[in-house]
Amino acid sequence: MTPVEQIFASAPLVTDERIYRLVRLPSAAITAGAGLLAEIGTPFSALIADRHEVTLVLPQAEWEMLGARLPDAEQGALYRLITFDVPLDPALTGFFALVSDILAKAGVSILALSAFQRDHVLIPADQFATAWGALHAAQQALRGEG
């Protein structure tokens, strides 16, 4: 087993049972988007800004309450979160390659997000059970349990 496979096989998979909304804002709306995320203060949210757009990931319940404050927002799909709850060295190579390969073979699309020490995948809500099962089965196979 490779070092990446060893880490993956031992990584607890965690989900929070929440539904998340992907939201697109114009690039000029970064302050409004950041303010909204700061206000809700949930344990998982994200803001990604590039020269073309601002993307928010936030719980659907909070979006329903506060989304009207961002009239230029474009709503994307609904997602569920899976966190690989193990600290990962930023120099580690191949972790997401392994995860994405497992999920691609299961027919699951992903949005991959990395924090300072942990990696996360957002899974389309209607594919969550398939993804969860595929990841657990892959871990068991690597550990010789299946």
C-alpha atoms as an extended CHARMM CRD file, in Angstrom:
* protein
*
       146  EXT
         1         1  MET       CA              0.0000000000        0.0000000000        0.0000000000  PROA      1               0.0000000000
         2         2  THR       CA              1.3360000000        3.4440000000       -0.9010000000  PROA      2               0.0000000000
         3         3  PRO       CA              1.6220000000        6.1950000000        1.7300000000  PROA      3               0.0000000000
         4         4  VAL       CA             -1.3490000000        8.0150000000        0.1460000000  PROA      4               0.0000000000
         5         5  GLU       CA             -3.4300000000        4.8340000000        0.2510000000  PROA      5               0.0000000000
         6         6  GLN       CA             -2.4670000000        4.3260000000        3.9050000000  PROA      6               0.0000000000
         7         7  ILE       CA             -3.5880000000        7.8530000000        4.7960000000  PROA      7               0.0000000000
         8         8  PHE       CA             -6.8130000000        7.5080000000        2.8330000000  PROA      8               0.0000000000
         9         9  ALA       CA             -7.5880000000        4.0900000000        4.3460000000  PROA      9               0.0000000000
        10        10  SER       CA             -7.2620000000        5.4700000000        7.8740000000  PROA      10              0.0000000000
        11        11  ALA       CA             -8.9490000000        8.8520000000        7.3240000000  PROA      11              0.0000000000
        12        12  PRO       CA            -12.2730000000        9.1840000000        9.1280000000  PROA      12              0.0000000000
        13        13  LEU       CA            -15.0010000000       10.2960000000        6.7410000000  PROA      13              0.0000000000
        14        14  VAL       CA            -17.2140000000       12.9460000000        8.3000000000  PROA      14              0.0000000000
        15        15  THR       CA            -20.3960000000       14.5770000000        7.1080000000  PROA      15              0.0000000000
        16        16  ASP       CA            -22.6020000000       17.0640000000        8.8770000000  PROA      16              0.0000000000
        17        17  GLU       CA            -25.9760000000       16.1000000000        7.3660000000  PROA      17              0.0000000000
        18        18  ARG       CA            -26.4020000000       19.6270000000        5.9630000000  PROA      18              0.0000000000
        19        19  ILE       CA            -27.3670000000       20.6180000000        2.4500000000  PROA      19              0.0000000000
        20        20  TYR       CA            -25.0970000000       23.2480000000        0.8860000000  PROA      20              0.0000000000
        21        21  ARG       CA            -25.7950000000       25.7290000000       -1.8860000000  PROA      21              0.0000000000
        22        22  LEU       CA            -23.2510000000       26.8170000000       -4.4630000000  PROA      22              0.0000000000
        23        23  VAL       CA            -23.7060000000       30.5090000000       -5.3400000000  PROA      23              0.0000000000
        24        24  ARG       CA            -22.0510000000       32.6330000000       -8.0280000000  PROA      24              0.0000000000
        25        25  LEU       CA            -21.6100000000       36.3920000000       -7.6220000000  PROA      25              0.0000000000
        26        26  PRO       CA            -20.0650000000       39.0030000000       -9.8880000000  PROA      26              0.0000000000
        27        27  SER       CA            -16.3970000000       39.5890000000       -9.0880000000  PROA      27              0.0000000000
        28        28  ALA       CA            -17.1970000000       43.0500000000       -7.7010000000  PROA      28              0.0000000000
        29        29  ALA       CA            -19.4120000000       41.4770000000       -5.0040000000  PROA      29              0.0000000000
        30        30  ILE       CA            -16.5700000000       39.9880000000       -2.9810000000  PROA      30              0.0000000000
        31        31  THR       CA            -17.1710000000       42.2500000000        0.0300000000  PROA      31              0.0000000000
        32        32  ALA       CA            -20.8860000000       41.4570000000        0.1110000000  PROA      32              0.0000000000
        33        33  GLY       CA            -20.1820000000       37.7310000000       -0.1700000000  PROA      33              0.0000000000
        34        34  ALA       CA            -17.5350000000       37.8110000000        2.5480000000  PROA      34              0.0000000000
        35        35  GLY       CA            -19.8480000000       39.7880000000        4.7980000000  PROA      35              0.0000000000
        36        36  LEU       CA            -22.6160000000       37.2430000000        4.3810000000  PROA      36              0.0000000000
        37        37  LEU       CA            -20.3000000000       34.3500000000        5.2820000000  PROA      37              0.0000000000
        38        38  ALA       CA            -18.9340000000       36.2740000000        8.2600000000  PROA      38              0.0000000000
        39        39  GLU       CA            -22.4550000000       36.9020000000        9.4990000000  PROA      39              0.0000000000
        40        40  ILE       CA            -23.5960000000       33.2950000000        9.3450000000  PROA      40              0.0000000000
        41        41  GLY       CA            -20.3740000000       31.9660000000       10.9280000000  PROA      41              0.0000000000
        42        42  THR       CA            -21.1410000000       28.3040000000       10.2270000000  PROA      42              0.0000000000
        43        43  PRO       CA            -18.5090000000       25.6130000000       10.6950000000  PROA      43              0.0000000000
        44        44  PHE       CA            -18.2830000000       24.9890000000        6.9350000000  PROA      44              0.0000000000
        45        45  SER       CA            -18.4840000000       27.6280000000        4.2590000000  PROA      45              0.0000000000
        46        46  ALA       CA            -16.1840000000       28.8520000000        1.5290000000  PROA      46              0.0000000000
        47        47  LEU       CA            -15.4860000000       31.8860000000       -0.5940000000  PROA      47              0.0000000000
        48        48  ILE       CA            -13.4230000000       31.6170000000       -3.7530000000  PROA      48              0.0000000000
        49        49  ALA       CA            -12.6770000000       34.7510000000       -5.7150000000  PROA      49              0.0000000000
        50        50  ASP       CA            -11.0780000000       34.8640000000       -9.1240000000  PROA      50              0.0000000000
        51        51  ARG       CA            -11.0170000000       37.5180000000      -11.8030000000  PROA      51              0.0000000000
        52        52  HSD       CA            -14.2940000000       36.2970000000      -13.3020000000  PROA      52              0.0000000000
        53        53  GLU       CA            -16.5220000000       35.6190000000      -10.3160000000  PROA      53              0.0000000000
        54        54  VAL       CA            -16.9750000000       35.0450000000       -6.6160000000  PROA      54              0.0000000000
        55        55  THR       CA            -18.1880000000       31.6230000000       -5.5530000000  PROA      55              0.0000000000
        56        56  LEU       CA            -19.7960000000       30.9550000000       -2.1830000000  PROA      56              0.0000000000
        57        57  VAL       CA            -20.5160000000       27.6270000000       -0.5520000000  PROA      57              0.0000000000
        58        58  LEU       CA            -22.9030000000       27.9520000000        2.3580000000  PROA      58              0.0000000000
        59        59  PRO       CA            -25.6130000000       25.9670000000        4.0900000000  PROA      59              0.0000000000
        60        60  GLN       CA            -28.8960000000       26.0430000000        2.1880000000  PROA      60              0.0000000000
        61        61  ALA       CA            -30.8350000000       27.0360000000        5.3170000000  PROA      61              0.0000000000
        62        62  GLU       CA            -28.7360000000       30.1710000000        5.7370000000  PROA      62              0.0000000000
        63        63  TRP       CA            -28.9630000000       30.9400000000        2.0090000000  PROA      63              0.0000000000
        64        64  GLU       CA            -32.7650000000       30.8010000000        2.2360000000  PROA      64              0.0000000000
        65        65  MET       CA            -32.7020000000       33.2990000000        5.1250000000  PROA      65              0.0000000000
        66        66  LEU       CA            -30.0810000000       35.7170000000        3.7930000000  PROA      66              0.0000000000
        67        67  GLY       CA            -29.7420000000       35.1960000000        0.0590000000  PROA      67              0.0000000000
        68        68  ALA       CA            -32.0920000000       38.0540000000       -0.8280000000  PROA      68              0.0000000000
        69        69  ARG       CA            -29.3070000000       40.4030000000        0.2880000000  PROA      69              0.0000000000
        70        70  LEU       CA            -27.3500000000       39.3670000000       -2.7980000000  PROA      70              0.0000000000
        71        71  PRO       CA            -29.7190000000       40.1870000000       -5.6820000000  PROA      71              0.0000000000
        72        72  ASP       CA            -27.0520000000       39.5640000000       -8.3470000000  PROA      72              0.0000000000
        73        73  ALA       CA            -26.4670000000       36.0000000000       -7.1500000000  PROA      73              0.0000000000
        74        74  GLU       CA            -26.8770000000       32.9780000000       -9.3730000000  PROA      74              0.0000000000
        75        75  GLN       CA            -27.8460000000       29.8230000000       -7.5090000000  PROA      75              0.0000000000
        76        76  GLY       CA            -26.1050000000       26.5980000000       -8.3790000000  PROA      76              0.0000000000
        77        77  ALA       CA            -26.8160000000       23.0390000000       -7.3740000000  PROA      77              0.0000000000
        78        78  LEU       CA            -27.3070000000       21.5330000000       -3.9260000000  PROA      78              0.0000000000
        79        79  TYR       CA            -24.4570000000       19.5890000000       -2.3610000000  PROA      79              0.0000000000
        80        80  ARG       CA            -23.5100000000       17.4880000000        0.6440000000  PROA      80              0.0000000000
        81        81  LEU       CA            -20.1390000000       17.6450000000        2.3670000000  PROA      81              0.0000000000
        82        82  ILE       CA            -17.6250000000       14.8790000000        3.0420000000  PROA      82              0.0000000000
        83        83  THR       CA            -14.5290000000       15.7810000000        5.0590000000  PROA      83              0.0000000000
        84        84  PHE       CA            -11.4470000000       13.5890000000        5.2660000000  PROA      84              0.0000000000
        85        85  ASP       CA            -10.8650000000       14.2180000000        8.9560000000  PROA      85              0.0000000000
        86        86  VAL       CA             -7.1230000000       13.7480000000        9.1560000000  PROA      86              0.0000000000
        87        87  PRO       CA             -4.4210000000       16.4430000000        9.0590000000  PROA      87              0.0000000000
        88        88  LEU       CA             -2.7390000000       16.3170000000        5.6630000000  PROA      88              0.0000000000
        89        89  ASP       CA              0.7040000000       17.6470000000        4.8510000000  PROA      89              0.0000000000
        90        90  PRO       CA              0.4030000000       20.2960000000        2.1050000000  PROA      90              0.0000000000
        91        91  ALA       CA              3.2790000000       18.5360000000        0.3020000000  PROA      91              0.0000000000
        92        92  LEU       CA              1.3150000000       15.2540000000        0.0910000000  PROA      92              0.0000000000
        93        93  THR       CA              0.9080000000       14.2520000000       -3.5420000000  PROA      93              0.0000000000
        94        94  GLY       CA             -1.9510000000       12.1980000000       -4.9190000000  PROA      94              0.0000000000
        95        95  PHE       CA             -4.5780000000       12.2770000000       -2.1730000000  PROA      95              0.0000000000
        96        96  PHE       CA             -7.2440000000       13.9920000000       -4.2630000000  PROA      96              0.0000000000
        97        97  ALA       CA             -6.2010000000       11.9520000000       -7.2870000000  PROA      97              0.0000000000
        98        98  LEU       CA             -7.0800000000        8.7890000000       -5.3550000000  PROA      98              0.0000000000
        99        99  VAL       CA            -10.3520000000       10.2310000000       -4.0440000000  PROA      99              0.0000000000
       100       100  SER       CA            -11.4190000000       11.5620000000       -7.4290000000  PROA      100             0.0000000000
       101       101  ASP       CA            -10.5720000000        8.2520000000       -9.1110000000  PROA      101             0.0000000000
       102       102  ILE       CA            -12.7070000000        6.3110000000       -6.6280000000  PROA      102             0.0000000000
       103       103  LEU       CA            -15.6260000000        8.6800000000       -7.0770000000  PROA      103             0.0000000000
       104       104  ALA       CA            -15.2580000000        8.9120000000      -10.8710000000  PROA      104             0.0000000000
       105       105  LYS       CA            -15.4390000000        5.1160000000      -11.0960000000  PROA      105             0.0000000000
       106       106  ALA       CA            -18.6590000000        5.3190000000       -9.0480000000  PROA      106             0.0000000000
       107       107  GLY       CA            -20.0460000000        7.9290000000      -11.4660000000  PROA      107             0.0000000000
       108       108  VAL       CA            -19.9860000000       10.7250000000       -8.8850000000  PROA      108             0.0000000000
       109       109  SER       CA            -18.9680000000       14.2810000000       -9.7270000000  PROA      109             0.0000000000
       110       110  ILE       CA            -17.1820000000       16.3400000000       -7.0810000000  PROA      110             0.0000000000
       111       111  LEU       CA            -16.1550000000       19.8240000000       -6.1110000000  PROA      111             0.0000000000
       112       112  ALA       CA            -12.8590000000       19.4840000000       -4.2580000000  PROA      112             0.0000000000
       113       113  LEU       CA            -11.8500000000       21.9920000000       -1.5790000000  PROA      113             0.0000000000
       114       114  SER       CA             -8.7210000000       21.9970000000        0.5190000000  PROA      114             0.0000000000
       115       115  ALA       CA             -8.3340000000       23.7680000000        3.8280000000  PROA      115             0.0000000000
       116       116  PHE       CA             -5.0100000000       24.2520000000        5.6070000000  PROA      116             0.0000000000
       117       117  GLN       CA             -4.9040000000       20.6790000000        6.9600000000  PROA      117             0.0000000000
       118       118  ARG       CA             -8.0170000000       18.8780000000        5.7500000000  PROA      118             0.0000000000
       119       119  ASP       CA             -9.5430000000       18.0780000000        2.3970000000  PROA      119             0.0000000000
       120       120  HSD       CA            -13.2440000000       18.1940000000        1.6170000000  PROA      120             0.0000000000
       121       121  VAL       CA            -15.4490000000       17.1610000000       -1.2640000000  PROA      121             0.0000000000
       122       122  LEU       CA            -18.8220000000       18.5650000000       -2.0930000000  PROA      122             0.0000000000
       123       123  ILE       CA            -21.0150000000       15.9060000000       -3.6420000000  PROA      123             0.0000000000
       124       124  PRO       CA            -24.2320000000       16.6110000000       -5.5520000000  PROA      124             0.0000000000
       125       125  ALA       CA            -26.9420000000       15.9360000000       -2.9750000000  PROA      125             0.0000000000
       126       126  ASP       CA            -28.5790000000       13.2500000000       -5.1120000000  PROA      126             0.0000000000
       127       127  GLN       CA            -25.2540000000       11.3570000000       -5.4290000000  PROA      127             0.0000000000
       128       128  PHE       CA            -24.2730000000       11.4830000000       -1.7680000000  PROA      128             0.0000000000
       129       129  ALA       CA            -25.2180000000        7.9050000000       -0.8290000000  PROA      129             0.0000000000
       130       130  THR       CA            -23.2840000000        6.5400000000       -3.8090000000  PROA      130             0.0000000000
       131       131  ALA       CA            -20.2080000000        8.6010000000       -2.9180000000  PROA      131             0.0000000000
       132       132  TRP       CA            -20.3320000000        7.7060000000        0.7740000000  PROA      132             0.0000000000
       133       133  GLY       CA            -20.6260000000        4.0150000000       -0.0410000000  PROA      133             0.0000000000
       134       134  ALA       CA            -17.8320000000        4.0880000000       -2.6470000000  PROA      134             0.0000000000
       135       135  LEU       CA            -15.4010000000        5.8350000000       -0.3170000000  PROA      135             0.0000000000
       136       136  HSD       CA            -16.1250000000        3.4770000000        2.5830000000  PROA      136             0.0000000000
       137       137  ALA       CA            -15.8340000000        0.4280000000        0.3150000000  PROA      137             0.0000000000
       138       138  ALA       CA            -12.4770000000        1.6700000000       -1.0090000000  PROA      138             0.0000000000
       139       139  GLN       CA            -11.1910000000        2.2010000000        2.5220000000  PROA      139             0.0000000000
       140       140  GLN       CA            -12.2800000000       -1.2950000000        3.5550000000  PROA      140             0.0000000000
       141       141  ALA       CA            -10.6630000000       -2.8380000000        0.4770000000  PROA      141             0.0000000000
       142       142  LEU       CA             -7.3680000000       -1.0730000000        1.1950000000  PROA      142             0.0000000000
       143       143  ARG       CA             -7.4830000000       -2.2630000000        4.8150000000  PROA      143             0.0000000000
       144       144  GLY       CA             -8.2030000000       -5.8260000000        3.6180000000  PROA      144             0.0000000000
       145       145  GLU       CA            -11.6500000000       -5.8580000000        5.2150000000  PROA      145             0.0000000000
       146       146  GLY       CA            -13.7400000000       -6.4440000000        2.1090000000  PROA      146             0.0000000000
